[in-house]
Amino acid sequence: MSGPGGELTKLLGPLGAEVMAELWAADEPLPVRGVLDRLNRRRDEQLAYTTVMTVLGRLAARGAATRTAAGRGYLYQAAVRDAAELAVKDVVRDHGAAAVTYFVDQMRAEPQLRHRLERLLDSSSPEAGEGS
């Protein structure tokens, strides 16, 4: 996989990336069975319910997905917008203040990124100026 999907595969592995793609595509939170059915539509070799349940549990533990109790099971939905957001969450979780310090140092070294960060910090919306 190349592009953003490739980055997600690096972070989560192939099945984790597929599961996240289904969560992003869904209009509402999904139960394990819903994710399983969506994944198996495109597969010759069908995945097991427990395999998808395990992947969803790991995604929730990592902060990539959220899960909400629903009856005897859970409903899952994406907790991040893309691979970049997940990577940042992982770095901050694993390295805390040191990661933020290095990030600021990098912004100082690259004026375009620094200006973008300043625009984002000055705006009232986290998505303001997205893509510029």
N, CA, C and O of each residue as an XYZ file, in Angstrom:
528
protein
N       0.836     -1.188      0.000
C       0.000      0.000      0.000
C       0.868      1.234      0.000
O       1.859      1.284      0.730
N       0.529      2.232     -0.796
C       1.264      3.490     -0.783
C       0.349      4.587     -0.283
O      -0.852      4.375     -0.113
N       0.921      5.768     -0.045
C       0.125      6.900      0.408
C      -0.317      6.741      1.843
O       0.304      6.009      2.614
N      -1.418      7.443      2.215
C      -1.883      7.416      3.596
C      -2.230      6.023      4.091
O      -1.996      5.715      5.260
N      -2.780      5.174      3.236
C      -3.100      3.808      3.637
C      -1.848      3.047      4.033
O      -1.874      2.222      4.946
N      -0.734      3.332      3.329
C       0.536      2.710      3.648
C       1.018      3.123      5.020
O       1.553      2.297      5.759
N       0.843      4.368      5.375
C       1.228      4.839      6.701
C       0.383      4.157      7.769
O       0.896      3.774      8.821
N      -0.884      4.009      7.506
C      -1.763      3.362      8.470
C      -1.379      1.883      8.638
O      -1.410      1.350      9.747
N      -1.024      1.239      7.541
C      -0.589     -0.156      7.610
C       0.688     -0.271      8.432
O       0.842     -1.223      9.196
N       1.604      0.681      8.290
C       2.830      0.674      9.100
C       2.501      0.786     10.583
O       3.137      0.137     11.413
N       1.514      1.604     10.916
C       1.150      1.832     12.319
C       0.346      0.684     12.918
O       0.542      0.326     14.080
N      -0.560      0.105     12.125
C      -1.537     -0.840     12.673
C      -1.466     -2.244     12.094
O      -2.133     -3.153     12.588
N      -0.668     -2.429     11.053
C      -0.666     -3.696     10.351
C      -1.793     -3.733      9.333
O      -2.696     -2.898      9.380
N      -1.750     -4.696      8.407
C      -2.737     -4.726      7.329
C      -4.178     -4.866      7.804
O      -5.057     -4.159      7.312
N      -4.435     -5.759      8.744
C      -5.816     -5.950      9.195
C      -6.296     -4.764     10.024
O      -7.448     -4.349      9.898
N      -5.432     -4.220     10.863
C      -5.805     -3.031     11.627
C      -6.169     -1.869     10.714
O      -7.123     -1.136     10.975
N      -5.399     -1.707      9.638
C      -5.683     -0.641      8.665
C      -7.024     -0.881      7.971
O      -7.794      0.056      7.761
N      -7.301     -2.131      7.618
C      -8.593     -2.455      6.991
C      -9.756     -2.163      7.942
O     -10.778     -1.611      7.536
N      -9.587     -2.534      9.194
C     -10.645     -2.298     10.184
C     -10.873     -0.798     10.348
O     -12.018     -0.346     10.388
N      -9.789     -0.023     10.443
C      -9.957      1.430     10.576
C     -10.665      2.015      9.356
O     -11.505      2.903      9.499
N     -10.339      1.531      8.165
C     -11.006      2.014      6.951
C     -12.512      1.773      7.036
O     -13.300      2.620      6.614
N     -12.911      0.638      7.573
C     -14.346      0.353      7.731
C     -14.980      1.272      8.773
O     -16.107      1.733      8.590
N     -14.270      1.536      9.850
C     -14.816      2.439     10.873
C     -14.974      3.845     10.313
O     -15.972      4.511     10.586
N     -13.996      4.306      9.527
C     -14.094      5.630      8.918
C     -15.238      5.696      7.903
O     -15.900      6.727      7.782
N     -15.467      4.626      7.192
C     -16.510      4.616      6.159
C     -17.916      4.534      6.745
O     -18.888      4.883      6.076
N     -18.029      4.079      7.976
C     -19.345      3.870      8.587
C     -19.981      5.200      8.985
O     -19.301      6.133      9.410
N     -21.299      5.259      8.837
C     -22.052      6.450      9.232
C     -22.384      6.461     10.720
O     -22.824      7.474     11.264
N     -22.168      5.329     11.362
C     -22.519      5.192     12.771
C     -21.599      4.179     13.421
O     -20.920      3.432     12.717
N     -21.556      4.132     14.743
C     -20.741      3.113     15.412
C     -21.197      1.715     15.001
O     -22.382      1.475     14.769
N     -20.232      0.798     14.918
C     -20.510     -0.557     14.451
C     -20.207     -1.596     15.523
O     -19.251     -1.445     16.285
N     -21.021     -2.653     15.584
C     -20.675     -3.789     16.430
C     -19.603     -4.626     15.717
O     -19.339     -4.431     14.531
N     -19.004     -5.538     16.442
C     -17.998     -6.421     15.852
C     -18.575     -7.111     14.613
O     -17.915     -7.164     13.575
N     -19.785     -7.632     14.708
C     -20.404     -8.335     13.579
C     -20.513     -7.424     12.359
O     -20.304     -7.879     11.234
N     -20.835     -6.156     12.559
C     -20.931     -5.222     11.440
C     -19.602     -5.019     10.746
O     -19.538     -4.992      9.517
N     -18.535     -4.875     11.525
C     -17.196     -4.724     10.954
C     -16.802     -6.020     10.237
O     -16.284     -5.981      9.121
N     -17.043     -7.140     10.866
C     -16.718     -8.442     10.277
C     -17.412     -8.624      8.929
O     -16.776     -9.005      7.947
N     -18.703     -8.353      8.883
C     -19.460     -8.519      7.639
C     -18.912     -7.626      6.530
O     -18.801     -8.057      5.382
N     -18.573     -6.394      6.866
C     -18.027     -5.474      5.863
C     -16.679     -5.967      5.343
O     -16.417     -5.915      4.141
N     -15.833     -6.443      6.243
C     -14.522     -6.951      5.829
C     -14.653     -8.204      4.974
O     -13.956     -8.348      3.969
N     -15.532     -9.098      5.363
C     -15.653    -10.383      4.666
C     -16.305    -10.269      3.294
O     -16.175    -11.187      2.484
N     -16.994     -9.182      3.010
C     -17.592     -8.996      1.679
C     -16.549     -9.034      0.573
O     -16.841     -9.461     -0.544
N     -15.335     -8.592      0.876
C     -14.283     -8.484     -0.139
C     -13.281     -9.632     -0.081
O     -12.306     -9.627     -0.832
N     -13.492    -10.594      0.774
C     -12.492    -11.639      0.997
C     -12.941    -12.997      0.505
O     -14.103    -13.383      0.632
N     -11.979    -13.711     -0.064
C     -12.225    -15.116     -0.389
C     -12.112    -15.942      0.894
O     -12.965    -16.780      1.187
N     -11.050    -15.688      1.646
C     -10.857    -16.373      2.928
C     -11.474    -15.514      4.026
O     -10.995    -14.413      4.299
N     -12.514    -16.005      4.645
C     -13.277    -15.243      5.624
C     -12.529    -15.119      6.958
O     -11.855    -16.047      7.403
N     -12.667    -13.966      7.565
C     -12.085    -13.728      8.887
C     -13.007    -14.286      9.962
O     -14.218    -14.382      9.764
N     -12.439    -14.648     11.078
C     -13.224    -15.125     12.221
C     -13.703    -13.937     13.046
O     -13.043    -12.900     13.115
N     -14.849    -14.109     13.660
C     -15.419    -13.093     14.547
C     -14.399    -12.706     15.620
O     -14.194    -11.521     15.887
N     -13.765    -13.702     16.230
C     -12.830    -13.425     17.330
C     -11.607    -12.656     16.856
O     -11.031    -11.887     17.625
N     -11.201    -12.845     15.615
C     -10.062    -12.101     15.063
C     -10.397    -10.619     14.997
O      -9.609     -9.776     15.427
N     -11.565    -10.308     14.458
C     -11.983     -8.908     14.328
C     -12.236     -8.301     15.716
O     -11.916     -7.135     15.950
N     -12.805     -9.082     16.623
C     -13.044     -8.602     17.985
C     -11.716     -8.242     18.654
O     -11.622     -7.218     19.331
N     -10.698     -9.072     18.470
C      -9.382     -8.803     19.045
C      -8.774     -7.538     18.462
O      -8.244     -6.709     19.202
N      -8.844     -7.380     17.145
C      -8.292     -6.186     16.493
C      -9.012     -4.937     16.992
O      -8.364     -3.939     17.308
N     -10.332     -4.977     17.068
C     -11.089     -3.823     17.559
C     -10.719     -3.497     19.004
O     -10.580     -2.326     19.357
N     -10.558     -4.514     19.834
C     -10.154     -4.278     21.217
C      -8.793     -3.611     21.302
O      -8.583     -2.715     22.119
N      -7.872     -4.049     20.460
C      -6.534     -3.440     20.441
C      -6.574     -2.011     19.918
O      -5.864     -1.144     20.428
N      -7.397     -1.758     18.905
C      -7.535     -0.391     18.394
C      -8.111      0.533     19.467
O      -7.688      1.682     19.600
N      -9.072      0.028     20.224
C      -9.655      0.830     21.303
C      -8.618      1.087     22.400
O      -8.524      2.202     22.913
N      -7.848      0.073     22.757
C      -6.822      0.236     23.801
C      -5.756      1.233     23.363
O      -5.183      1.938     24.194
N      -5.496      1.292     22.093
C      -4.467      2.190     21.557
C      -4.978      3.618     21.364
O      -4.184      4.541     21.181
N      -6.291      3.800     21.402
C      -6.859      5.134     21.204
C      -7.216      5.443     19.769
O      -7.572      6.580     19.457
N      -7.129      4.457     18.880
C      -7.491      4.655     17.480
C      -8.998      4.554     17.285
O      -9.554      5.134     16.351
N      -9.650      3.817     18.170
C     -11.105      3.642     18.108
C     -11.665      3.819     19.521
O     -10.955      3.686     20.518
N     -12.951      4.122     19.565
C     -13.638      4.158     20.858
C     -14.639      3.016     20.871
O     -15.133      2.587     19.828
N     -14.923      2.539     22.061
C     -15.958      1.512     22.163
C     -16.914      1.903     23.273
O     -16.528      2.414     24.324
N     -18.183      1.637     22.988
C     -19.259      1.965     23.904
C     -20.063      0.695     24.152
O     -20.408     -0.025     23.215
N     -20.355      0.430     25.402
C     -21.142     -0.756     25.732
C     -22.510     -0.661     25.070
O     -23.152      0.390     25.066
N     -22.936     -1.792     24.510
C     -24.249     -1.891     23.870
C     -24.746     -3.316     24.091
O     -24.312     -4.249     23.416
N     -25.655     -3.469     25.037
C     -26.131     -4.811     25.353
C     -24.999     -5.638     25.926
O     -24.337     -5.228     26.879
N     -24.779     -6.817     25.334
C     -23.712     -7.695     25.804
C     -22.394     -7.452     25.075
O     -21.399     -8.117     25.364
N     -22.373     -6.528     24.152
C     -21.161     -6.264     23.369
C     -20.808     -4.792     23.362
O     -21.156     -4.049     24.280
N     -20.118     -4.384     22.324
C     -19.679     -3.000     22.177
C     -19.965     -2.496     20.773
O     -20.086     -3.269     19.822
N     -20.067     -1.189     20.671
C     -20.104     -0.506     19.385
C     -18.786      0.246     19.251
O     -18.310      0.855     20.209
N     -18.206      0.202     18.069
C     -16.901      0.817     17.823
C     -17.021      1.922     16.790
O     -17.823      1.841     15.859
N     -16.211      2.953     16.971
C     -16.094      3.990     15.956
C     -14.687      4.556     15.999
O     -13.989      4.434     17.006
N     -14.275      5.175     14.905
C     -12.933      5.743     14.816
C     -12.788      6.889     15.814
O     -13.698      7.699     15.988
N     -11.636      6.941     16.458
C     -11.336      8.020     17.406
C     -10.310      8.991     16.828
O     -10.008     10.014     17.442
N      -9.780      8.676     15.659
C      -8.819      9.539     14.976
C      -9.286      9.739     13.546
O     -10.028      8.922     13.000
N      -8.838     10.842     12.942
C      -9.249     11.153     11.571
C      -8.410     10.464     10.510
O      -8.887     10.192      9.409
N      -7.146     10.181     10.849
C      -6.248      9.600      9.854
C      -4.994      9.058     10.526
O      -4.849      9.113     11.747
N      -4.092      8.532      9.700
C      -2.853      7.940     10.214
C      -1.999      8.980     10.928
O      -1.352      8.663     11.926
N      -1.986     10.211     10.437
C      -1.160     11.250     11.058
C      -1.618     11.528     12.489
O      -0.790     11.662     13.390
N      -2.919     11.614     12.696
C      -3.420     11.868     14.048
C      -3.057     10.711     14.980
O      -2.678     10.935     16.130
N      -3.170      9.496     14.494
C      -2.810      8.341     15.308
C      -1.320      8.358     15.640
O      -0.932      8.076     16.773
N      -0.490      8.686     14.659
C       0.960      8.731     14.890
C       1.309      9.779     15.940
O       2.145      9.531     16.810
N       0.679     10.940     15.865
C       0.938     11.993     16.852
C       0.503     11.540     18.240
O       1.225     11.738     19.217
N      -0.674     10.935     18.326
C      -1.140     10.426     19.631
C      -0.149      9.413     20.201
O       0.155      9.439     21.393
N       0.353      8.521     19.345
C       1.308      7.516     19.797
C       2.592      8.165     20.312
O       3.105      7.789     21.366
N       3.103      9.135     19.567
C       4.352      9.791     19.963
C       4.175     10.544     21.274
O       5.021     10.445     22.164
N       3.089     11.292     21.401
C       2.855     12.037     22.640
C       2.647     11.080     23.813
O       3.158     11.318     24.907
N       1.898      9.999     23.588
C       1.687      9.016     24.651
C       3.003      8.379     25.083
O       3.254      8.213     26.276
N       3.841      8.024     24.117
C       5.072      7.305     24.417
C       6.211      8.200     24.891
O       7.084      7.751     25.634
N       6.210      9.468     24.464
C       7.360     10.329     24.750
C       7.008     11.641     25.447
O       7.904     12.389     25.838
N       5.739     11.925     25.605
C       5.280     13.076     26.380
C       5.930     14.402     26.020
O       6.007     14.774     24.849
N       6.398     15.110     27.047
C       6.930     16.459     26.891
C       8.142     16.495     25.965
O       8.333     17.477     25.247
N       8.957     15.452     25.967
C      10.130     15.432     25.083
C       9.693     15.495     23.623
O      10.327     16.176     22.817
N       8.626     14.797     23.278
C       8.132     14.818     21.902
C       7.661     16.219     21.524
O       7.920     16.685     20.415
N       6.976     16.884     22.438
C       6.499     18.243     22.168
C       7.690     19.182     21.979
O       7.666     20.047     21.103
N       8.721     19.017     22.788
C       9.919     19.856     22.671
C      10.570     19.674     21.301
O      10.923     20.656     20.649
N      10.729     18.439     20.865
C      11.323     18.186     19.555
C      10.432     18.708     18.435
O      10.927     19.206     17.424
N       9.137     18.597     18.612
C       8.198     19.117     17.616
C       8.372     20.630     17.474
O       8.431     21.143     16.357
N       8.452     21.338     18.583
C       8.641     22.792     18.546
C       9.980     23.136     17.902
O      10.064     24.077     17.112
N      11.022     22.384     18.231
C      12.324     22.618     17.600
C      12.238     22.453     16.087
O      12.834     23.227     15.338
N      11.494     21.441     15.641
C      11.320     21.213     14.206
C      10.565     22.379     13.565
O      10.894     22.792     12.453
N       9.569     22.904     14.249
C       8.801     24.038     13.728
C       9.698     25.268     13.570
O       9.557     26.027     12.612
N      10.606     25.455     14.504
C      11.533     26.597     14.422
C      12.451     26.465     13.209
O      12.828     27.469     12.604
N      12.806     25.249     12.857
C      13.726     25.004     11.746
C      13.039     25.115     10.384
O      13.711     25.277      9.366
N      11.728     25.030     10.358
C      10.996     25.073      9.090
C       9.937     26.173      9.144
O       8.843     25.957      9.667
N      10.258     27.348      8.606
C       9.356     28.505      8.715
C       7.937     28.263      8.210
O       6.987     28.762      8.812
N       7.766     27.511      7.121
C       6.406     27.260      6.610
C       5.573     26.501      7.636
O       4.412     26.838      7.870
N       6.159     25.488      8.242
C       5.441     24.729      9.257
C       5.160     25.590     10.483
O       4.085     25.500     11.076
N       6.121     26.421     10.862
C       5.922     27.301     12.013
C       4.743     28.250     11.766
O       3.903     28.448     12.645
N       4.691     28.825     10.583
C       3.578     29.748     10.267
C       2.237     29.013     10.285
O       1.238     29.549     10.763
N       2.218     27.803      9.770
C       0.973     27.011      9.799
C       0.563     26.727     11.235
O      -0.609     26.864     11.586
N       1.511     26.335     12.060
C       1.215     26.083     13.468
C       0.692     27.345     14.143
O      -0.264     27.277     14.915
N       1.295     28.482     13.870
C       0.837     29.741     14.468
C      -0.598     30.046     14.044
O      -1.408     30.477     14.865
N      -0.918     29.824     12.765
C      -2.292     30.054     12.288
C      -3.265     29.136     13.012
O      -4.344     29.564     13.420
N      -2.882     27.876     13.169
C      -3.758     26.926     13.857
C      -3.945     27.299     15.325
O      -5.054     27.203     15.852
N      -2.884     27.719     15.979
C      -2.984     28.105     17.390
C      -3.813     29.375     17.567
O      -4.491     29.533     18.582
N      -3.765     30.278     16.590
C      -4.518     31.531     16.671
C      -5.990     31.371     16.308
O      -6.805     32.242     16.614
N      -6.331     30.261     15.655
C      -7.720     30.071     15.219
C      -8.555     29.475     16.354
O      -8.023     28.948     17.332
N      -9.862     29.571     16.197
C     -10.756     28.997     17.202
C     -11.091     27.535     16.900
O     -11.644     26.844     17.756
N     -10.765     27.058     15.705
C     -11.084     25.693     15.306
C      -9.813     24.918     15.045
O      -8.910     25.444     14.395
N      -9.699     23.667     15.532
C      -8.510     22.877     15.272
C      -8.300     22.567     13.808
O      -7.176     22.270     13.403
N      -9.357     22.627     12.992
C      -9.219     22.331     11.578
C      -8.967     23.583     10.737
O      -8.768     23.474      9.527
N      -8.971     24.762     11.349
C      -8.802     26.000     10.588
C      -7.493     25.977      9.829
O      -6.455     25.602     10.374
N      -7.544     26.370      8.600
C      -6.343     26.421      7.779
C      -5.867     25.057      7.350
O      -4.745     24.932      6.859
N      -6.684     24.020      7.517
C      -6.284     22.660      7.171
C      -5.906     22.600      5.697
O      -6.613     23.109      4.829
N      -4.777     21.966      5.447
C      -4.326     21.784      4.084
C      -3.546     22.955      3.535
O      -3.102     22.891      2.388
N      -3.352     24.030      4.297
C      -2.582     25.165      3.777
C      -1.232     25.253      4.403
O      -0.457     26.152      4.076
